[in-house]
């Protein structure tokens, strides 16, 4: 027999467990955008000798609703993801919602080697790929020793 007893209010027990976990780990962010770790959209950043490569994972968004801009060395990705919740007149009750809906804005500081005149962006299958070219003066080059 198990020592674990939930009683009749299972959701009440889940709330109690969540409060205990929050005390143990110092609390959880109140929303997906409240924590830097859970920022939306999530991104990967890398570099080649020719460019800086950024991939933003933004599923469920129309490419026409994404805004990408560069100003003073800052790359900004912004837009809005629509909610897929049923109408408020529906009798569906929501117990948990993990999918973020609403406006978002993500700002990425680019290195000094980035050339804001050489930017390409492509959105496919929920991934926004941005390639920012590097300045010619920052690219590796061989130097002849005399």
N, C-alpha and C positions, 0 to 999 in steps of 0.2 A: 504494500500500500504506500502511496506517496504522501509526503508531509505537506505537499502543496495543496492549498484549498482556495478556490476562487469565490465561492458563494454564488449568489444569483446575479450579481451585477458585474458582468465581465468587463464592460467598458469602464466602470469605476475602478476596477483593479488595474486596467491598462493605464488610466490616468495616474493612479498612485505609483505604478512602476515607472512611468515617465518622469514624475516629480523626483523620485529617488535617484534616477539616472542623472537628471539635471543637477541635483545636489552633488552627486559623485564627481561629475565631469565639469562642473562650473557652468552649466546651462548650455542650451542650444540656441542658435540664432533664431530670431522670430520669423524670418522669411528666407527664401532662397537668395535674396539679394542683400541680406543683412551681414553676411560673412564674406570676406574676401575669397575664402576657399570655394564657396558656392556661388561666385559671381556668374552672371549670365550675360552673354554666352561664354562658355568655357573656351579657352584658347590654348593652342600650341604655338610656340615661336621657335624658329630655327634660322640658320643662316647658311648660305653657300658663299663661294668667293664672289659671286655676281650679285646676290640679292639677299634680302631679309624675307623669310617666308612665314606668314601668319595664317593659321587655320582657326576659324571660329566655328564652333559647333552650335548651330541654331536651327534645329528641326522645327517643322510646322510653321515656317514663316515664308511668305511670298517674297521672292527676290526683289520685286518692285517696292516693297515696304522697308527695305534695308537702306540705311544711309551710311556711306563711308566717306570720311573726309580727313585731310591732313592739314594741320595748321601749326606752325612754329614747332615742328618736331613731334607733334602729338597726333597719333592716328585715332580717330573716333569712329566707333561702330555703334549705331543706334537704330532703333526701330520699335515695333510693337508686335507682340504675339497675342493673337485673339484667344479668348476663352472658349473652351469647348463644353462648358457647363450647360445643362439644360436651362430653359427659361425659368424665371423665378416663380411662375405660376404652376410649375410642375410639382408633383408630389414627391420627387426624389430628394432625399436628405443626404447631405455630404458629411461623411465621417472623417475623411482625410483627403487632402489635396496636395500632391507633390509637384504637379506640373505648374510651372510659373506661367501666368498670363498677365499682360500689361506692357507698359513701355519699359525700355531698357536702354542703357548707355554704357559703353565700355571704352575707356581711354587707355591707350598703350603708348608709352614713351619710346620713341624710336632713337636709335643711336645716331651720333653725329655723322656717320658714314652714309646714312640714308639720303637718297635723292628723291625729293617729293615730286619731281617731274616724270619719274619712271615708276608709275604705279599701275598695276593691273589687278582687277578683282573678278572672281568667277564664283557663282553659287550653284551647287549641284548636290542633290540628295541630302539637304540639310547642312552642308558644309560650305562655309564662305572661305574661299582661298584668296589671300591677298599677297601679292608679290611686290616688294618695294626694292627697286634697283639701288645699287650702291654707287657712290660718286667714283669717277675714274681715279681720282687721286687717292682713294682709300683701298683700291684693289691691289692685291699682291703683284709685285713685278720683280723680275730678275734684274740684278745690277751687275754690269760687266766690271770685273776688277782689272785695272790697267797696271 
